[in-house]
Amino acid sequence: MLDLLLRHGTVHDGLGGPSRTADVAIHEGRVAAIGTGLGPARRVLDVAGLVVAPGFVDPHSHSDTVPFLSEEQPFKLLQGVTTEIIGNCGFSCAPVHDDDSGFTPSVLADAAFPTMREYLDAAQQAGPTNNLAVLVGHNTLRLAAAGMTAEITAARLDRMCALAAEAFEAGAYGLSSGLEYVPGAYAGLDELTALALVAKRWELTYATHLRSESEGLAEALDEAITVATRAGVRLHVSHCKASGRAVHGASAMVLDRLSRARSAGLDVRADVYPYLAFGTGLVAVLPPSACEGGEEALLARLADPGTRAALRTLAESPGSGIGVGLWRELHPADVQILTHRDPRVAGRRLADLGGDPWEALCDLLAADPRAAGVFHTMHEHDLRAFLADPLVSIGSDGGPPVGPNHPRTFGTFPTFLGRYVREERAVPMEVAVRKVSSAAAGQFGLAGRGWLGPGAVADVCVFDPGTIGHDGTYEQPDARPTGVVHVFLAGRQVVADGEPTGGRHGRVLRRGTP
């Protein structure tokens, strides 16, 4: 007898094929069959009128520390997400060694582990609410081997490669970089290629937050393609964007380069979130050289008027769009301060602070180098182009669901399926389901996930295509999404009639383990 029968649903297999009305049989954590007349089951759910899809896969998440929160966290399950790829943008919770002078994101600061194996063990013991698959971060590797020193010696690079190999042996699914962030911004092509060659030993993926997503976008994309081509690895371009007025319309260039690289033999894909603002630390607005040597060195530079002026000259220099920080792609009104030690500042725009915007920014960072912001820099035309392209999946770039936040953390997938699929018909449903499932799962080697068919892991999302959506805003991001009716992890129901059933039933996935 089957464990569960989802009856009369509109079934999408996640591979992009047409839907069909059918039953989905689940037994012992796997999909047993799809069709009609599948036999008796211990439990039957009538899902007529609802879409039955693979559990969604978020290829770009920062939920690394979520298992360690005191309460279970169903915020991704409520979006239909059953598996997240974490360790993105070059930052992971391991391997972290003694040097604490770097700019590791604050969301990772309380969960540092010497080895990837220790992190994976601890996260599993703490209990994830949904599945997590981990990348090892280039910034984290560099901090462990060289601290905040810009120059890298051969011995330190060898150490980075050894640490990466340890992470892959422990079960990490690939390598990530965040080349707009320090210390990763100090790396050259040879360093990145050397690490990607380590990933190649296990046929893993290189995921990159490009060195520039604005005026240096073309050059940065070419760099990523060169690294992956030299190493012979899959390439995943994180959170596609054309950020800043100077490059609005550049989505056509990005998508053309991705397509041509794929035609030339590179297995390349990308992801995007359905929002026009990104979020990151305010320190990324400065040129990376401002941060060399660590936080104390940064504060010393900010305290010196001459150095502030020199940094501004570098940030505004027309000679390069690479390695100069985010300043040139922003207008002061674009910068919404998300977190800061001074509660009077949080929520305001840089333009509202008065005086010279550069000096205001430097003052903000001098008072709180870990401050973060939301940056409203993208254009709807580019977003729609990225959302529609077949090489681009949907990723949230969201972090833990605590404190001031971006609505992408709580609503990326319902926003895509509600606004852009149902309301605006940017992509047909069968393509949309592929974008939130197999397109991401396949790129990171998640065997058995991201598709529906006999033998697949029974991670399943059942949603109402007529009501799925999210009303969160930048001021109130944490509204509960609507329309996700049932969610299953390996056949266990974790959302029933739109409500979490409770418990921590996810797994920390390890490469090579079913």
Solvent accessible surface area in square Angstrom, and as a share of the most:
residue,aa,sasa,rsa
1,M,136,0.61
2,L,27,0.13
3,D,49,0.25
4,L,8,0.04
5,L,2,0.01
6,L,0,0.00
7,R,85,0.31
8,H,91,0.40
9,G,0,0.00
10,T,43,0.25
11,V,5,0.03
12,H,8,0.04
13,D,46,0.24
14,G,2,0.01
15,L,106,0.53
16,G,28,0.27
17,G,24,0.23
18,P,122,0.77
19,S,48,0.31
20,R,130,0.48
21,T,99,0.57
22,A,3,0.03
23,D,9,0.05
24,V,0,0.00
25,A,1,0.00
26,I,3,0.01
27,H,59,0.26
28,E,139,0.63
29,G,18,0.18
30,R,94,0.34
31,V,2,0.01
32,A,45,0.35
33,A,30,0.23
34,I,27,0.13
35,G,13,0.12
36,T,107,0.62
37,G,80,0.77
38,L,46,0.23
39,G,34,0.33
40,P,92,0.58
41,A,18,0.14
42,R,155,0.57
43,R,105,0.38
44,V,69,0.39
45,L,32,0.16
46,D,98,0.51
47,V,1,0.00
48,A,63,0.49
49,G,60,0.57
50,L,29,0.14
51,V,6,0.03
52,V,1,0.00
53,A,0,0.00
54,P,1,0.01
55,G,2,0.02
56,F,0,0.00
57,V,1,0.00
58,D,0,0.00
59,P,0,0.00
60,H,1,0.00
61,S,0,0.00
62,H,34,0.15
63,S,0,0.00
64,D,1,0.00
65,T,15,0.09
66,V,13,0.07
67,P,3,0.02
68,F,70,0.29
69,L,46,0.23
70,S,110,0.71
71,E,122,0.55
72,E,65,0.29
73,Q,30,0.13
74,P,31,0.19
75,F,18,0.07
76,K,0,0.00
77,L,4,0.02
78,L,18,0.09
79,Q,0,0.00
80,G,0,0.00
81,V,0,0.00
82,T,1,0.01
83,T,0,0.00
84,E,3,0.01
85,I,0,0.00
86,I,0,0.00
87,G,0,0.00
88,N,0,0.00
89,C,7,0.04
90,G,0,0.00
91,F,8,0.04
92,S,2,0.01
93,C,3,0.02
94,A,0,0.00
95,P,4,0.03
96,V,47,0.27
97,H,64,0.29
98,D,141,0.73
99,D,64,0.33
100,D,128,0.67
101,S,37,0.24
102,G,6,0.05
103,F,16,0.07
104,T,38,0.22
105,P,48,0.30
106,S,72,0.46
107,V,64,0.37
108,L,7,0.03
109,A,61,0.48
110,D,144,0.75
111,A,7,0.05
112,A,55,0.42
113,F,41,0.17
114,P,68,0.43
115,T,47,0.27
116,M,5,0.02
117,R,121,0.44
118,E,80,0.36
119,Y,1,0.00
120,L,0,0.00
121,D,70,0.37
122,A,26,0.20
123,A,0,0.00
124,Q,70,0.31
125,Q,164,0.73
126,A,39,0.30
127,G,10,0.10
128,P,3,0.02
129,T,8,0.05
130,N,7,0.03
131,N,4,0.02
132,L,6,0.03
133,A,0,0.00
134,V,2,0.01
135,L,0,0.00
136,V,0,0.00
137,G,0,0.00
138,H,0,0.00
139,N,0,0.00
140,T,6,0.03
141,L,0,0.00
142,R,1,0.01
143,L,17,0.09
144,A,20,0.16
145,A,18,0.14
146,A,8,0.06
147,G,8,0.07
148,M,7,0.03
149,T,59,0.34
150,A,19,0.15
151,E,140,0.63
152,I,46,0.23
153,T,73,0.43
154,A,81,0.63
155,A,75,0.59
156,R,94,0.34
157,L,34,0.17
158,D,96,0.50
159,R,104,0.38
160,M,0,0.00
161,C,22,0.13
162,A,45,0.35
163,L,4,0.02
164,A,0,0.00
165,A,16,0.13
166,E,87,0.39
167,A,1,0.01
168,F,0,0.00
169,E,107,0.48
170,A,5,0.04
171,G,2,0.02
172,A,0,0.00
173,Y,12,0.05
174,G,0,0.00
175,L,1,0.01
176,S,0,0.00
177,S,0,0.00
178,G,0,0.00
179,L,6,0.03
180,E,24,0.11
181,Y,41,0.16
182,V,8,0.05
183,P,0,0.00
184,G,0,0.00
185,A,14,0.11
186,Y,41,0.16
187,A,4,0.03
188,G,39,0.38
189,L,53,0.26
190,D,104,0.54
191,E,8,0.03
192,L,1,0.01
193,T,14,0.08
194,A,26,0.20
195,L,0,0.00
196,A,0,0.00
197,L,87,0.43
198,V,4,0.02
199,A,0,0.00
200,K,68,0.29
201,R,160,0.58
202,W,58,0.20
203,E,100,0.45
204,L,7,0.04
205,T,0,0.00
206,Y,1,0.00
207,A,1,0.01
208,T,0,0.00
209,H,8,0.04
210,L,6,0.03
211,R,27,0.10
212,S,5,0.03
213,E,9,0.04
214,S,6,0.04
215,E,76,0.34
216,G,5,0.05
217,L,4,0.02
218,A,34,0.26
219,E,109,0.49
220,A,1,0.01
221,L,0,0.00
222,D,58,0.30
223,E,31,0.14
224,A,5,0.04
225,I,31,0.16
226,T,45,0.26
227,V,0,0.00
228,A,0,0.00
229,T,86,0.50
230,R,133,0.49
231,A,4,0.03
232,G,39,0.38
233,V,6,0.03
234,R,54,0.20
235,L,0,0.00
236,H,1,0.00
237,V,1,0.01
238,S,1,0.01
239,H,3,0.01
240,C,9,0.05
241,K,11,0.05
242,A,0,0.00
243,S,0,0.00
244,G,1,0.01
245,R,129,0.47
246,A,79,0.61
247,V,22,0.13
248,H,64,0.29
249,G,39,0.37
250,A,18,0.14
251,S,1,0.00
252,A,71,0.55
253,M,53,0.23
254,V,3,0.02
255,L,24,0.12
256,D,69,0.36
257,R,58,0.21
258,L,0,0.00
259,S,54,0.35
260,R,135,0.49
261,A,10,0.08
262,R,81,0.30
263,S,100,0.65
264,A,91,0.71
265,G,66,0.64
266,L,17,0.08
267,D,54,0.28
268,V,0,0.00
269,R,44,0.16
270,A,0,0.00
271,D,0,0.00
272,V,4,0.02
273,Y,4,0.02
274,P,4,0.02
275,Y,24,0.09
276,L,63,0.31
277,A,0,0.00
278,F,15,0.06
279,G,18,0.17
280,T,21,0.12
281,G,26,0.25
282,L,0,0.00
283,V,21,0.12
284,A,6,0.05
285,V,1,0.01
286,L,3,0.02
287,P,0,0.00
288,P,16,0.10
289,S,49,0.32
290,A,0,0.00
291,C,3,0.02
292,E,63,0.28
293,G,47,0.46
294,G,0,0.00
295,E,40,0.18
296,E,149,0.67
297,A,28,0.21
298,L,0,0.00
299,L,61,0.30
300,A,65,0.51
301,R,66,0.24
302,L,1,0.00
303,A,82,0.64
304,D,63,0.33
305,P,104,0.66
306,G,49,0.47
307,T,38,0.22
308,R,29,0.11
309,A,56,0.44
310,A,61,0.48
311,L,12,0.06
312,R,69,0.25
313,T,97,0.56
314,L,70,0.35
315,A,0,0.00
316,E,79,0.35
317,S,34,0.22
318,P,127,0.80
319,G,69,0.67
320,S,48,0.31
321,G,20,0.19
322,I,33,0.17
323,G,34,0.33
324,V,10,0.06
325,G,22,0.21
326,L,5,0.02
327,W,30,0.10
328,R,62,0.23
329,E,14,0.06
330,L,16,0.08
331,H,87,0.39
332,P,40,0.25
333,A,57,0.45
334,D,8,0.04
335,V,2,0.01
336,Q,13,0.06
337,I,1,0.00
338,L,32,0.16
339,T,45,0.26
340,H,23,0.10
341,R,163,0.59
342,D,36,0.19
343,P,110,0.69
344,R,187,0.68
345,V,16,0.09
346,A,39,0.30
347,G,50,0.48
348,R,100,0.37
349,R,76,0.28
350,L,5,0.02
351,A,52,0.40
352,D,81,0.42
353,L,48,0.24
354,G,46,0.44
355,G,76,0.73
356,D,56,0.29
357,P,40,0.25
358,W,1,0.00
359,E,70,0.31
360,A,13,0.10
361,L,1,0.01
362,C,0,0.00
363,D,75,0.39
364,L,12,0.06
365,L,0,0.00
366,A,42,0.33
367,A,54,0.42
368,D,9,0.04
369,P,4,0.02
370,R,90,0.33
371,A,1,0.01
372,A,23,0.18
373,G,0,0.00
374,V,1,0.01
375,F,0,0.00
376,H,46,0.20
377,T,4,0.02
378,M,25,0.11
379,H,86,0.38
380,E,36,0.16
381,H,112,0.50
382,D,2,0.01
383,L,8,0.04
384,R,88,0.32
385,A,29,0.23
386,F,2,0.01
387,L,0,0.00
388,A,44,0.34
389,D,29,0.15
390,P,84,0.53
391,L,22,0.11
392,V,1,0.00
393,S,2,0.01
394,I,0,0.00
395,G,0,0.00
396,S,0,0.00
397,D,12,0.06
398,G,1,0.01
399,G,16,0.15
400,P,7,0.05
401,P,26,0.16
402,V,81,0.47
403,G,60,0.58
404,P,81,0.51
405,N,16,0.08
406,H,6,0.02
407,P,2,0.01
408,R,17,0.06
409,T,1,0.01
410,F,22,0.09
411,G,0,0.00
412,T,0,0.00
413,F,0,0.00
414,P,0,0.00
415,T,16,0.10
416,F,0,0.00
417,L,0,0.00
418,G,1,0.01
419,R,100,0.37
420,Y,1,0.00
421,V,10,0.06
422,R,79,0.29
423,E,114,0.51
424,E,59,0.27
425,R,202,0.74
426,A,29,0.23
427,V,7,0.04
428,P,73,0.46
429,M,40,0.18
430,E,57,0.26
431,V,43,0.25
432,A,0,0.00
433,V,1,0.00
434,R,44,0.16
435,K,0,0.00
436,V,0,0.00
437,S,0,0.00
438,S,21,0.13
439,A,6,0.05
440,A,0,0.00
441,A,1,0.01
442,G,54,0.52
443,Q,4,0.02
444,F,2,0.01
445,G,43,0.41
446,L,9,0.04
447,A,89,0.69
448,G,18,0.18
449,R,19,0.07
450,G,4,0.04
451,W,80,0.28
452,L,6,0.03
453,G,5,0.05
454,P,92,0.58
455,G,42,0.40
456,A,0,0.00
457,V,12,0.07
458,A,0,0.00
459,D,7,0.04
460,V,0,0.00
461,C,0,0.00
462,V,0,0.00
463,F,0,0.00
464,D,38,0.20
465,P,40,0.25
466,G,47,0.45
467,T,73,0.42
468,I,0,0.00
469,G,12,0.12
470,H,28,0.13
471,D,123,0.64
472,G,17,0.17
473,T,64,0.37
474,Y,52,0.20
475,E,128,0.57
476,Q,136,0.60
477,P,16,0.10
478,D,94,0.49
479,A,37,0.29
480,R,124,0.45
481,P,16,0.10
482,T,74,0.43
483,G,17,0.16
484,V,9,0.05
485,V,30,0.17
486,H,9,0.04
487,V,0,0.00
488,F,1,0.00
489,L,7,0.03
490,A,50,0.39
491,G,22,0.21
492,R,133,0.48
493,Q,25,0.11
494,V,6,0.03
495,V,0,0.00
496,A,29,0.22
497,D,112,0.58
498,G,22,0.21
499,E,97,0.44
500,P,39,0.25
501,T,72,0.42
502,G,31,0.30
503,G,29,0.27
504,R,71,0.26
505,H,63,0.28
506,G,6,0.05
507,R,85,0.31
508,V,6,0.03
509,L,3,0.02
510,R,54,0.20
511,R,61,0.22
512,G,76,0.73
513,T,73,0.43
514,P,116,0.73
